[in-house]
Amino acid sequence: MNWTFSFGANFILFVLFTFSITSFALFIHTFLKIRSFDHLSFKNEDKEKDIEFLLNLHFLPLERALDWLPAIASISMLLGLMGTVLGIYSSFSDMQLSGKATIDVLAGGIKDALVTTIVGLAVAIPSLFFAQILESSLSKLEERIIQSRNH
């Protein structure tokens, strides 16, 4: 199989690879941070402090970090779509230059289109999955802290 791609496809694949590493690192960092808060308890001596203030103090930075995962997923899908459009455009361009419509002329651009679409989805789907896991974990932790304060 020929693993060479156009400059545009290579650039998109590089950005998507960077997004995949970033998404995974953000997931691991935030997951470990949430797990470290599992042992955090707001004791009775904190009663004079507002629970909302304490939750915001600890959880707002995590929620801000979580906002990046759906953004990475959306941008990845759009980059995959842009790779698709560039690949199809490249195929038609090559077809026009050669004056014939053969599989040899069309294959390179279509290959670029398919690979960038696949990689875009391969980055977007786990990013959305990571976001859902972290949002759920954070919500459960917040609920547990509020319930422990009320009892």
C-alpha positions in Angstrom: 0.0 0.0 0.0 1.2 3.5 -0.8 1.4 5.6 2.4 2.2 8.9 0.8 -0.2 11.7 1.1 -0.5 15.3 -0.2 0.9 18.2 1.7 -2.6 19.2 2.8 -3.5 15.8 4.0 -0.1 15.5 5.9 -0.8 18.8 7.6 -4.3 17.8 8.6 -3.0 14.4 9.9 -0.3 16.1 11.9 -2.8 18.4 13.6 -5.1 15.5 14.3 -2.3 13.5 15.8 -1.5 16.5 18.0 -5.1 16.7 19.0 -5.3 13.0 19.8 -2.2 13.3 22.2 -3.7 16.5 23.7 -7.1 14.9 24.2 -5.6 11.8 25.9 -3.3 13.8 28.1 -6.1 16.1 29.2 -8.3 13.1 30.0 -5.6 11.4 32.1 -4.7 14.7 33.9 -8.3 15.6 34.7 -9.3 12.0 35.6 -6.4 11.8 38.1 -7.3 15.2 39.5 -10.9 14.1 40.0 -9.7 10.9 41.7 -7.6 12.9 44.0 -10.7 14.8 45.1 -12.4 11.6 46.0 -10.5 11.8 49.3 -11.3 15.5 49.8 -14.0 16.1 52.3 -15.5 19.3 53.5 -15.5 18.9 57.2 -17.8 20.4 59.7 -15.3 23.1 60.5 -16.0 24.5 57.0 -19.6 25.1 57.8 -19.1 28.8 57.9 -17.9 28.7 54.3 -20.3 28.6 51.5 -20.4 25.1 49.9 -20.8 26.7 46.5 -17.7 28.8 47.0 -15.7 25.7 48.0 -17.0 23.6 45.0 -16.2 26.5 42.6 -12.8 26.9 44.1 -12.0 23.2 43.5 -14.1 22.3 40.4 -14.1 25.4 38.2 -10.6 24.7 36.9 -11.6 21.1 36.1 -14.7 22.2 34.3 -12.7 24.7 32.3 -10.3 21.9 31.3 -13.3 19.7 30.4 -14.6 22.3 27.9 -11.6 21.5 25.7 -12.5 17.9 25.0 -15.7 18.7 23.0 -13.9 21.5 21.3 -11.1 19.1 20.2 -13.8 16.6 19.0 -15.6 19.3 17.0 -12.4 20.7 15.4 -11.2 17.1 14.6 -14.5 16.3 12.8 -14.2 19.6 10.8 -10.5 18.9 10.0 -11.5 15.4 8.8 -14.2 17.0 6.6 -11.8 19.6 5.3 -9.4 16.7 4.4 -12.3 15.1 2.5 -13.0 18.2 0.6 -9.4 18.8 -0.2 -8.9 15.2 -1.3 -11.9 15.2 -3.6 -10.8 18.6 -5.0 -7.4 17.2 -5.6 -8.9 14.2 -7.5 -11.0 16.5 -9.8 -8.0 18.7 -10.3 -5.8 15.8 -11.3 -8.6 14.5 -13.6 -8.9 17.9 -15.3 -5.1 18.2 -15.8 -4.8 14.7 -17.2 -7.9 15.0 -19.4 -9.1 11.5 -18.4 -11.1 10.0 -15.6 -9.2 6.8 -14.6 -8.9 5.2 -11.2 -5.1 6.0 -11.3 -5.9 9.7 -11.6 -8.6 9.7 -8.9 -7.2 7.3 -6.4 -4.6 9.6 -4.7 -7.1 12.3 -3.8 -9.8 9.9 -2.7 -7.3 8.1 -0.5 -6.4 11.4 1.1 -10.1 12.2 1.6 -10.8 8.8 3.2 -7.7 8.8 5.5 -8.3 12.3 6.9 -12.0 11.5 7.5 -11.1 8.3 9.3 -8.5 9.9 11.4 -10.7 12.9 12.2 -13.4 10.6 13.5 -10.8 8.4 15.3 -9.8 11.5 17.3 -13.3 13.0 17.7 -15.1 9.9 19.0 -12.7 9.1 21.9 -12.6 12.9 22.8 -16.3 12.9 23.2 -16.2 9.7 25.2 -13.5 11.1 27.5 -15.6 14.2 28.0 -18.7 12.2 29.0 -16.7 10.1 31.4 -15.1 13.1 33.1 -18.4 15.1 33.3 -20.1 12.1 34.8 -17.3 11.6 37.4 -17.2 15.2 38.3 -21.0 15.4 38.7 -21.0 12.3 41.0 -18.2 13.7 43.1 -20.0 17.0 43.5 -23.2 15.2 44.5 -21.3 13.1 47.0 -19.7 16.1 48.6 -23.0 18.0 48.8 -24.7 15.0 50.3 -22.0 14.5 52.9 -22.2 18.1 53.9 -26.0 17.8 54.4 -25.7 14.9 56.7 
